[in-house]
Amino acid sequence: MKSTTKRTYVLIILVIAFFFGLGFFTYSLAAHGDEWVTHRANKHIFKNGGISVAGTIYDRNGTVLAESEDGVRYYNSDSSVRKATFHAVGDLSGYIATGVHTVYRANLLGYNIVNGIYPVLAGNKDSDITLTLDASVCKAAYEAMNGKKGTVLVYNYKTGEIICMVSAPTYDPQNVPSDVKTNTEKYEGVYLNRALSGVFTPGSTFKTVTAIAAIENIPDIYERSFTCTGKYKTGNGAGDGEVICNGVHGKVNFERAFNVSCNCVFAQLAVELGPNVLTRTVRKLGFSQGVPVGKITTVRSSFDVSDATNLDMGWAGIGQYTTLVNPMQMLLLMGTIANGGTGINPYLVESSSELNMQKTSESTAISLSPETAKEIGDLLRSNVKNYYSDKKFPDLQMCGKTGSAQVIGDNSHAWFVGYSQREDMPYAVVVCLENGGMGYNDAIPVANKTMQAALRTK
């Protein structure tokens, strides 16, 4: 009798263990099945360490950016398009952590818990993905960069659609160069999407942030008069010194100082505003948070003046000191200004049967009143009309700000940030050329060529 009872207990324990194991396996399958099936050991979808079978990736116009045929993965037929969209689409081995091939791998494989990856192996189109990118605009931006490192971004500030996202250096993924791993000078950071994962000294583009702080915290800012002698002395105490200007501008008001990008005036304003006020403005504008782009979140921008002297504050106010900015964050700021203070998060994936995207969600990272948005927008428009010239941007009705960010031991980063006021072209643009020269001479032409390409698609 005792023996039968013991056997019963053992049997009960085994049954419990079985169902526990079954439950754990079911949970693991549901939670991690997509990771298991997309492991590189799966020879059904990987060959030589790269994806061979997956859904087709299209641009917004139906142009094929990547597709599989007979177990081989191919990119677009145009080498410039391949290079221009490389970081957005991603490589087949997953070195580009933010590429669609990596982030949306399970979607491209059409994986589901019932059928696994059978649908994509059977040629089912449900695993296809359409991006918001326009391949022709990306190509124009890439060619306009003319071999320089950096990034170019364009997005619709009404909807959040990313029209252009180009990062360089790049290479042709269909014909991988043999020296990509050894030529560190040419391919430095080649697997880093600078638009999403890069931070750069912003230079004078950051004066837009300082200007917003001044508008919101200095009541008589438009009535004030400033004098630029070519240098601004922050004081006579410890931690004081001189901020050197890019010219001798003489007597200027706030608008004119923004037009000519006067270091003296904006350094003075930064010192007057102080670290607490300027930091508060930076946080209101979302620079302390990453920007959500679908399943991806960008790297955070960096602004820390907690231990800054007066001289440090002066340099911080003009986008130098230790300030580092992510280009996508600047794009969102420009879009928020253009959209009357309402920020729309950017997104890259337009449609996929497996995705449920919030495409036009307002950004929670930026706080900008309609009144401030209009005032800073008027100043950005004044820059183009009264200083850069509308001839630099034919038919675009552009607003914007240049920057030439000084980098120790190397050439300046060339920046342009801005947007079009055309009702039929609600696009914001950011150009950041890493060690690429001057904002006015080098970044503006790239921004114009990219926006002109976008205009042709309207």
C-alpha positions as CSV (number, residue, x, y, z in Angstrom):
1,M,0.0,0.0,0.0
2,K,2.8,2.4,1.0
3,S,4.6,1.5,-2.3
4,T,1.5,2.4,-4.4
5,T,1.1,5.7,-2.5
6,K,4.8,6.6,-3.2
7,R,4.4,5.8,-6.9
8,T,1.3,8.0,-7.0
9,Y,3.2,10.9,-5.4
10,V,6.0,10.4,-7.9
11,L,3.6,10.3,-10.8
12,I,1.9,13.5,-9.5
13,I,5.2,15.3,-9.3
14,L,6.2,14.2,-12.8
15,V,2.8,15.4,-14.2
16,I,3.3,18.7,-12.4
17,A,6.8,19.0,-13.7
18,F,5.7,18.2,-17.2
19,F,3.0,20.8,-17.3
20,F,5.3,23.3,-15.7
21,G,7.9,22.6,-18.3
22,L,5.3,22.8,-21.0
23,G,4.1,26.1,-19.7
24,F,7.6,27.5,-19.5
25,F,8.4,26.3,-23.0
26,T,5.2,27.9,-24.3
27,Y,6.0,31.2,-22.5
28,S,9.5,31.1,-23.9
29,L,8.3,30.4,-27.4
30,A,5.9,33.3,-27.2
31,A,8.4,35.7,-25.7
32,H,11.6,34.7,-27.5
33,G,10.5,32.7,-30.5
34,D,11.3,35.5,-32.9
35,E,14.9,35.7,-31.4
36,W,15.3,32.0,-31.8
37,V,14.2,31.8,-35.4
38,T,16.3,34.9,-36.4
39,H,19.5,33.5,-34.9
40,R,22.3,33.3,-37.4
41,A,22.5,29.5,-37.0
42,N,19.2,29.2,-38.9
43,K,20.4,28.1,-42.3
44,H,16.9,28.7,-43.9
45,I,17.4,32.5,-43.7
46,F,21.2,33.0,-43.2
47,K,24.0,32.3,-45.6
48,N,27.6,33.3,-45.0
49,G,26.6,35.2,-41.9
50,G,24.0,37.4,-43.6
51,I,20.3,37.4,-44.3
52,S,19.5,35.6,-47.6
53,V,15.7,35.2,-47.4
54,A,13.4,38.0,-46.1
55,G,10.6,40.3,-47.2
56,T,11.1,43.1,-49.7
57,I,11.9,46.6,-48.4
58,Y,10.4,49.4,-50.5
59,D,10.7,53.2,-50.4
60,R,7.6,55.4,-50.3
61,N,7.2,55.2,-54.1
62,G,7.5,51.5,-54.4
63,T,11.1,51.5,-55.3
64,V,12.8,48.3,-54.2
65,L,15.6,48.9,-51.7
66,A,16.3,45.3,-50.8
67,E,14.7,42.0,-51.9
68,S,15.4,38.2,-52.0
69,E,15.5,36.1,-55.1
70,D,16.3,32.4,-55.2
71,G,17.8,32.5,-51.7
72,V,20.0,35.6,-52.5
73,R,19.5,39.1,-51.0
74,Y,19.8,42.0,-53.5
75,Y,19.8,45.8,-53.0
76,N,18.6,48.5,-55.4
77,S,20.1,48.4,-58.9
78,D,21.5,52.0,-58.6
79,S,24.8,52.1,-56.7
80,S,24.2,55.6,-55.4
81,V,20.8,54.7,-54.0
82,R,22.4,51.6,-52.4
83,K,25.0,53.8,-50.7
84,A,22.6,56.6,-49.8
85,T,20.0,54.2,-48.1
86,F,22.6,51.8,-46.7
87,H,22.3,52.9,-43.0
88,A,18.5,53.1,-43.1
89,V,18.1,49.7,-44.8
90,G,21.0,48.1,-42.9
91,D,23.6,45.5,-43.8
92,L,22.8,41.8,-44.0
93,S,25.1,40.8,-41.1
94,G,23.5,43.2,-38.6
95,Y,26.6,45.4,-38.0
96,I,24.4,48.5,-38.4
97,A,22.4,48.1,-35.2
98,T,19.7,50.6,-36.2
99,G,19.2,49.3,-39.8
100,V,15.8,47.9,-40.8
101,H,17.4,44.5,-41.5
102,T,18.4,44.3,-37.9
103,V,15.6,46.2,-35.9
104,Y,12.7,44.8,-38.0
105,R,14.2,41.4,-38.8
106,A,11.4,39.4,-37.3
107,N,8.9,41.5,-39.3
108,L,10.9,40.9,-42.5
109,L,10.8,37.2,-41.9
110,G,7.0,37.3,-41.3
111,Y,7.5,35.3,-38.2
112,N,4.4,34.3,-36.1
113,I,4.1,31.8,-33.3
114,V,1.8,29.5,-35.4
115,N,3.6,29.3,-38.8
116,G,7.1,30.4,-37.8
117,I,8.9,31.7,-40.9
118,Y,7.0,29.5,-43.4
119,P,5.2,32.5,-44.9
120,V,8.4,34.2,-46.1
121,L,9.9,30.9,-47.3
122,A,6.7,30.4,-49.3
123,G,7.0,33.9,-50.9
124,N,4.2,35.5,-48.9
125,K,4.2,39.3,-49.3
126,D,3.0,39.9,-45.7
127,S,6.6,40.2,-44.7
128,D,7.3,43.2,-47.0
129,I,8.1,46.6,-45.4
130,T,7.5,50.0,-46.9
131,L,9.7,52.9,-45.6
132,T,8.9,56.6,-45.6
133,L,12.1,57.4,-47.4
134,D,12.2,58.7,-50.9
135,A,15.2,57.0,-52.6
136,S,15.7,59.9,-55.1
137,V,16.0,62.5,-52.3
138,C,18.4,60.3,-50.4
139,K,20.5,59.9,-53.6
140,A,20.5,63.7,-54.1
141,A,21.6,64.3,-50.5
142,Y,24.4,61.6,-50.8
143,E,25.7,63.1,-54.0
144,A,25.6,66.6,-52.6
145,M,27.7,65.6,-49.6
146,N,30.5,64.8,-52.2
147,G,32.3,62.3,-50.1
148,K,32.2,64.2,-46.8
149,K,31.3,62.4,-43.6
150,G,28.2,63.4,-41.7
151,T,24.4,63.1,-42.2
152,V,21.5,64.7,-44.0
153,L,17.9,64.5,-42.7
154,V,14.6,65.6,-44.1
155,Y,11.2,65.0,-42.5
156,N,7.6,66.1,-42.8
157,Y,6.9,68.1,-39.7
158,K,3.2,67.7,-40.1
159,T,3.2,63.9,-40.3
160,G,6.5,62.7,-39.0
161,E,7.6,60.9,-42.2
162,I,11.3,60.7,-42.7
163,I,11.9,61.5,-46.3
164,C,15.7,61.4,-46.3
165,M,18.2,59.9,-43.9
166,V,21.7,59.6,-45.2
167,S,24.8,58.8,-43.2
168,A,28.4,58.8,-44.4
169,P,30.9,57.3,-44.7
170,T,29.1,54.5,-46.5
171,Y,29.8,51.9,-49.0
172,D,28.0,49.8,-51.7
173,P,26.5,46.8,-49.8
174,Q,26.1,44.9,-53.1
175,N,29.8,45.1,-53.7
176,V,31.4,45.2,-50.2
177,P,34.9,46.8,-50.5
178,S,37.8,44.5,-49.5
179,D,39.4,47.1,-47.3
180,V,36.3,48.1,-45.3
181,K,37.7,46.6,-42.1
182,T,41.3,47.8,-42.6
183,N,41.0,51.3,-44.2
184,T,40.1,53.0,-40.9
185,E,40.5,56.5,-42.4
186,K,38.1,56.1,-45.2
187,Y,35.5,53.9,-43.4
188,E,35.8,55.3,-39.8
189,G,32.5,54.7,-38.1
190,V,31.0,53.2,-41.3
191,Y,28.4,51.1,-39.4
192,L,27.3,54.0,-37.2
193,N,24.1,55.8,-38.5
194,R,25.2,59.4,-37.6
195,A,21.6,60.6,-37.8
196,L,20.5,58.3,-35.0
197,S,23.6,57.4,-33.0
198,G,25.9,60.4,-33.6
199,V,26.4,63.5,-31.5
200,F,28.3,66.6,-32.7
201,T,29.4,70.0,-31.5
202,P,26.5,72.1,-32.8
203,G,28.2,75.5,-33.1
204,S,26.0,78.4,-34.0
205,T,23.0,76.3,-34.7
206,F,22.7,76.1,-30.9
207,K,22.1,79.9,-30.8
208,T,18.6,78.9,-31.7
209,V,18.2,77.4,-28.3
210,T,19.9,80.4,-26.6
211,A,17.6,82.7,-28.6
212,I,14.5,80.8,-27.3
213,A,15.8,81.1,-23.7
214,A,16.2,84.9,-24.3
215,I,12.8,85.3,-25.8
216,E,11.1,83.5,-22.9
217,N,13.2,85.0,-20.0
218,I,14.3,88.5,-21.0
219,P,11.2,90.7,-21.4
220,D,13.0,93.6,-23.3
221,I,15.1,91.5,-25.6
222,Y,13.8,93.1,-28.8
223,E,14.4,96.6,-27.4
224,R,17.9,96.0,-26.4
225,S,21.0,97.3,-28.3
226,F,24.3,95.4,-28.3
227,T,27.8,96.4,-29.4
228,C,30.2,93.9,-30.9
229,T,33.9,94.8,-31.0
230,G,35.0,91.4,-32.1
231,K,35.4,89.9,-28.6
232,Y,33.3,89.8,-25.4
233,K,34.9,89.8,-22.0
234,T,32.8,87.9,-19.5
235,G,34.2,89.8,-16.5
236,N,37.3,90.3,-14.4
237,G,37.0,87.5,-11.8
238,A,38.3,84.0,-11.7
239,G,36.8,81.9,-14.5
240,D,36.4,84.9,-16.7
241,G,37.9,85.5,-20.1
242,E,37.2,86.5,-23.7
243,V,34.8,84.9,-26.3
244,I,36.1,85.7,-29.8
245,C,33.5,86.7,-32.4
246,N,33.4,85.7,-36.1
247,G,33.5,89.4,-37.0
248,V,33.2,93.0,-35.8
249,H,29.5,93.7,-36.1
250,G,29.3,97.0,-34.3
251,K,25.9,98.1,-32.9
252,V,23.2,95.4,-33.5
253,N,19.8,94.5,-32.1
254,F,18.7,91.0,-31.2
255,E,17.4,90.1,-34.7
256,R,20.5,91.4,-36.4
257,A,22.8,89.6,-34.0
258,F,21.0,86.4,-34.8
259,N,21.3,87.1,-38.6
260,V,25.0,87.6,-38.4
261,S,25.5,84.9,-35.8
262,C,27.3,87.3,-33.4
263,N,29.2,85.3,-30.8
264,C,29.6,88.4,-28.6
265,V,25.9,89.0,-28.2
266,F,24.9,85.3,-27.6
267,A,27.8,84.7,-25.2
268,Q,26.6,87.8,-23.3
269,L,23.0,86.5,-23.3
270,A,24.2,83.0,-22.1
271,V,26.1,84.6,-19.2
272,E,23.1,86.7,-18.3
273,L,20.6,83.8,-18.5
274,G,22.9,81.7,-16.3
275,P,23.3,77.9,-16.1
276,N,19.9,77.2,-14.5
277,V,17.7,79.0,-17.0
278,L,19.7,77.8,-20.0
279,T,19.6,74.2,-18.7
280,R,15.9,74.5,-18.1
281,T,15.3,75.6,-21.7
282,V,17.5,72.8,-23.0
283,R,15.5,70.2,-21.1
284,K,12.2,71.8,-22.3
285,L,13.4,71.3,-25.8
286,G,14.0,67.6,-25.3
287,F,17.8,67.6,-25.5
288,S,18.1,65.5,-22.4
289,Q,16.1,62.7,-24.0
290,G,16.5,60.4,-27.0
291,V,14.1,60.9,-29.9
292,P,11.8,57.9,-30.5
293,V,11.9,56.7,-34.2
294,G,9.6,53.7,-34.3
295,K,11.4,50.9,-32.5
296,I,14.6,52.9,-32.3
297,T,15.5,55.7,-29.9
298,T,18.3,58.1,-30.8
299,V,21.3,58.8,-28.6
300,R,20.8,61.7,-26.2
301,S,22.2,65.1,-26.8
302,S,24.5,66.5,-24.0
303,F,24.4,69.8,-22.3
304,D,26.1,70.2,-18.9
305,V,27.0,73.6,-17.4
306,S,26.7,72.6,-13.8
307,D,30.4,73.5,-13.2
308,A,30.7,76.2,-15.9
309,T,32.5,79.4,-15.3
310,N,31.3,82.7,-16.9
311,L,33.6,82.0,-19.8
312,D,32.4,78.5,-20.2
313,M,28.8,79.8,-20.2
314,G,29.7,82.2,-22.9
315,W,31.0,79.4,-25.1
316,A,28.1,77.1,-24.2
317,G,25.6,79.7,-25.4
318,I,27.1,79.7,-28.8
319,G,27.2,75.9,-29.2
320,Q,30.7,75.2,-28.0
321,Y,32.1,74.2,-24.6
322,T,31.1,70.5,-24.0
323,T,27.7,70.7,-25.8
324,L,27.0,67.8,-28.1
325,V,23.8,67.4,-30.2
326,N,22.2,64.6,-32.1
327,P,21.1,65.6,-35.6
328,M,17.7,64.0,-35.3
329,Q,17.1,66.1,-32.2
330,M,17.8,69.2,-34.1
331,L,15.5,68.0,-36.9
332,L,12.7,67.6,-34.3
333,L,13.4,71.1,-32.9
334,M,13.1,72.7,-36.4
335,G,9.9,70.7,-37.0
336,T,8.4,71.8,-33.7
337,I,9.1,75.5,-34.5
338,A,7.7,75.1,-38.0
339,N,4.6,73.4,-36.7
340,G,3.7,76.2,-34.3
341,G,5.2,74.6,-31.2
342,T,3.8,71.1,-31.7
343,G,6.5,68.5,-32.1
344,I,5.7,65.4,-34.2
345,N,7.9,62.4,-33.6
346,P,9.7,61.2,-36.8
347,Y,9.2,57.7,-38.1
348,L,10.8,55.5,-40.8
349,V,8.5,52.4,-41.3
350,E,5.4,53.4,-43.2
351,S,3.7,50.0,-43.4
352,S,4.1,46.3,-42.6
353,S,1.4,43.8,-41.9
354,E,3.1,42.9,-38.6
355,L,3.5,46.5,-37.4
356,N,1.1,48.7,-35.5
357,M,2.8,52.1,-35.7
358,Q,1.7,55.4,-34.1
359,K,2.7,57.5,-37.1
360,T,1.7,61.0,-36.1
361,S,2.0,61.0,-32.3
362,E,2.9,64.3,-30.8
363,S,6.3,64.5,-29.1
364,T,6.3,64.5,-25.3
365,A,9.9,65.6,-25.2
366,I,9.5,69.2,-26.4
367,S,7.7,72.0,-24.8
368,L,7.4,75.2,-26.9
369,S,4.5,77.7,-26.8
370,P,2.9,78.9,-30.1
371,E,4.0,82.4,-29.3
372,T,7.7,81.4,-28.8
373,A,7.5,79.2,-31.9
374,K,6.3,82.1,-34.0
375,E,9.0,84.5,-32.7
376,I,11.9,82.1,-33.2
377,G,10.4,81.1,-36.6
378,D,10.4,84.8,-37.6
379,L,14.0,85.1,-36.7
380,L,14.9,81.9,-38.6
381,R,13.1,83.3,-41.7
382,S,14.9,86.7,-41.2
383,N,18.3,84.9,-41.4
384,V,17.5,83.6,-44.9
385,K,15.8,86.8,-46.2
386,N,18.2,89.3,-44.7
387,Y,21.5,87.4,-44.5
388,Y,21.9,84.1,-46.4
389,S,19.5,85.2,-49.2
390,D,16.5,83.5,-50.7
391,K,18.6,83.0,-53.8
392,K,20.5,80.2,-51.9
393,F,17.1,78.3,-51.7
394,P,15.1,79.1,-54.9
395,D,11.3,78.6,-54.5
396,L,11.7,77.1,-51.0
397,Q,10.6,79.9,-48.6
398,M,13.3,78.7,-46.2
399,C,13.9,79.5,-42.6
400,G,17.2,78.4,-41.0
401,K,20.4,78.8,-39.1
402,T,24.0,77.8,-40.1
403,G,26.8,76.7,-37.8
404,S,30.5,76.2,-38.1
405,A,31.4,74.2,-34.9
406,Q,35.0,74.4,-33.9
407,V,36.6,71.1,-33.2
408,I,40.0,70.8,-31.5
409,G,42.7,69.5,-33.9
410,D,40.4,69.3,-36.9
411,N,38.2,71.2,-39.3
412,S,34.9,72.6,-38.2
413,H,31.6,70.7,-38.4
414,A,29.5,72.5,-41.1
415,W,25.8,72.7,-40.1
416,F,22.5,73.9,-41.5
417,V,19.2,73.5,-39.8
418,G,15.9,74.8,-41.0
419,Y,12.6,74.2,-42.8
420,S,10.4,75.3,-45.7
421,Q,7.3,77.4,-45.1
422,R,5.6,76.2,-48.3
423,E,2.2,74.7,-47.5
424,D,2.7,72.0,-50.0
425,M,6.2,71.1,-48.7
426,P,6.2,71.0,-44.9
427,Y,9.7,69.7,-44.7
428,A,12.4,70.3,-42.1
429,V,16.1,69.7,-43.0
430,V,19.3,69.1,-41.1
431,V,22.8,68.9,-42.6
432,C,25.8,68.1,-40.5
433,L,29.1,67.6,-42.3
434,E,31.6,66.2,-39.9
435,N,34.8,68.3,-40.1
436,G,33.2,69.5,-43.4
437,G,34.1,73.2,-43.3
438,M,31.7,76.2,-42.9
439,G,28.0,76.2,-42.5
440,Y,27.4,79.0,-45.1
441,N,29.8,77.7,-47.7
442,D,29.5,74.0,-47.3
443,A,26.2,73.0,-45.5
444,I,23.8,75.4,-47.2
445,P,24.5,74.0,-50.8
446,V,23.9,70.4,-49.5
447,A,20.6,71.5,-47.8
448,N,19.4,73.3,-51.0
449,K,20.2,70.4,-53.3
450,T,18.4,68.0,-51.0
451,M,15.4,70.2,-50.6
452,Q,15.2,70.9,-54.3
453,A,15.2,67.1,-54.9
454,A,12.3,66.9,-52.4
455,L,10.5,69.7,-54.2
456,R,10.7,67.8,-57.5
457,T,8.9,64.9,-56.0
458,K,5.9,67.1,-55.1
